[in-house]
Amino acid sequence: MRYLNFEQKTQVAKNVKALLETYGGVYITPDITLKIFIDERVQKIFSNMIGMDANANAFENVEAAEKFFNDLGFTVEKHPFAEIKDELVSPQKLGLTEEQVRQAIDAPVFFVMRLK
């Protein structure tokens, strides 16, 4: 979803909603991009590689993302990435420090969404 504009995000959410109405289940996504995570370096990468403005496609904050999905008929559970920190194996393999891991996963969230 991070590469989609808000009109496209809306269409994806409506498609997911239709699938959940038909088959049940939940929609789980870590693809909730917030403006606070987009710095100049990230913006340059997005612009050069795929020709898009990352800020224009990002949510202002977690609350704005939650409202977006609530307005489309979902209930949202927010879970921090840090919730699974102790289960990660890649930091050891990559030689990351505790601080590097904390910086990478403290703020991002993933959403678990169900139909209202």
C-alpha positions as CSV (number, residue, x, y, z in Angstrom):
1,M,0.0,0.0,0.0
2,R,2.9,2.4,0.6
3,Y,3.3,2.9,-3.2
4,L,-0.4,3.7,-3.8
5,N,-2.1,7.0,-3.7
6,F,-5.1,7.4,-1.5
7,E,-7.6,6.7,-4.2
8,Q,-5.8,3.4,-5.0
9,K,-5.5,2.6,-1.2
10,T,-9.3,3.1,-1.0
11,Q,-9.9,0.7,-3.9
12,V,-7.6,-1.9,-2.4
13,A,-9.4,-1.6,1.0
14,K,-12.8,-2.0,-0.7
15,N,-11.5,-5.1,-2.6
16,V,-10.2,-6.6,0.7
17,K,-13.5,-5.8,2.4
18,A,-15.4,-7.6,-0.4
19,L,-13.2,-10.6,0.0
20,L,-13.6,-10.7,3.8
21,E,-17.4,-10.3,3.4
22,T,-17.4,-13.4,1.1
23,Y,-14.8,-15.6,2.8
24,G,-14.3,-14.2,6.3
25,G,-11.0,-13.8,8.0
26,V,-8.8,-10.8,8.8
27,Y,-6.6,-8.4,6.9
28,I,-3.2,-8.0,8.4
29,T,-0.8,-5.5,7.0
30,P,2.5,-3.9,8.1
31,D,2.2,-1.5,5.1
32,I,1.1,1.5,7.1
33,T,3.6,4.2,6.0
34,L,3.6,7.3,8.2
35,K,5.1,10.6,7.2
36,I,7.5,10.5,10.2
37,F,9.4,7.7,8.6
38,I,10.0,9.5,5.3
39,D,13.2,11.5,5.4
40,E,15.0,13.1,2.4
41,R,16.9,9.9,1.6
42,V,13.7,7.8,1.5
43,Q,11.9,10.5,-0.6
44,K,14.8,10.6,-3.0
45,I,14.8,6.8,-3.4
46,F,11.0,6.8,-4.1
47,S,11.3,9.7,-6.5
48,N,14.2,8.3,-8.5
49,M,13.2,4.6,-8.5
50,I,9.4,4.8,-9.1
51,G,8.7,8.5,-9.7
52,M,6.4,9.1,-6.8
53,D,6.1,11.5,-3.9
54,A,6.4,9.3,-0.8
55,N,5.0,12.0,1.5
56,A,1.9,12.4,-0.6
57,N,1.1,8.7,-0.2
58,A,1.9,8.4,3.5
59,F,-0.5,8.7,6.4
60,E,-0.1,11.8,8.7
61,N,0.1,9.5,11.7
62,V,-1.3,6.2,13.1
63,E,-4.6,7.9,14.0
64,A,-5.1,9.1,10.5
65,A,-4.4,5.6,9.1
66,E,-6.8,4.0,11.6
67,K,-9.6,6.6,10.7
68,F,-9.0,5.9,7.0
69,F,-9.7,2.1,7.5
70,N,-12.5,2.7,10.1
71,D,-14.3,4.9,7.6
72,L,-14.1,2.1,5.0
73,G,-15.8,-0.4,7.3
74,F,-13.0,-2.0,9.3
75,T,-12.2,-2.2,13.0
76,V,-8.5,-1.9,13.6
77,E,-6.2,-3.4,16.2
78,K,-2.8,-1.8,16.2
79,H,0.3,-3.8,17.2
80,P,3.8,-2.4,17.5
81,F,6.6,-4.2,15.7
82,A,8.4,-4.2,19.0
83,E,5.8,-6.8,20.2
84,I,7.8,-9.5,18.4
85,K,11.3,-8.2,19.1
86,D,12.4,-11.2,21.1
87,E,11.4,-13.5,18.3
88,L,13.6,-11.9,15.6
89,V,16.5,-13.9,14.3
90,S,17.8,-11.4,11.7
91,P,19.4,-9.0,14.1
92,Q,21.9,-11.7,15.2
93,K,22.5,-12.7,11.6
94,L,23.0,-9.1,10.5
95,G,25.1,-8.2,13.6
96,L,22.7,-5.5,14.7
97,T,22.9,-3.9,18.2
98,E,19.9,-3.7,20.5
99,E,19.8,0.0,19.9
100,Q,19.7,-0.5,16.1
101,V,16.8,-2.9,16.4
102,R,15.0,-0.6,18.8
103,Q,15.3,2.3,16.5
104,A,14.0,0.2,13.5
105,I,11.0,-1.3,15.2
106,D,9.8,0.9,18.1
107,A,7.5,3.2,16.2
108,P,6.1,1.2,13.3
109,V,2.9,-0.6,13.7
110,F,1.0,-3.3,11.8
111,F,-2.8,-3.3,11.6
112,V,-5.1,-6.3,12.1
113,M,-8.4,-5.4,10.5
114,R,-11.8,-7.0,10.7
115,L,-15.1,-6.0,9.3
116,K,-17.3,-3.9,11.5
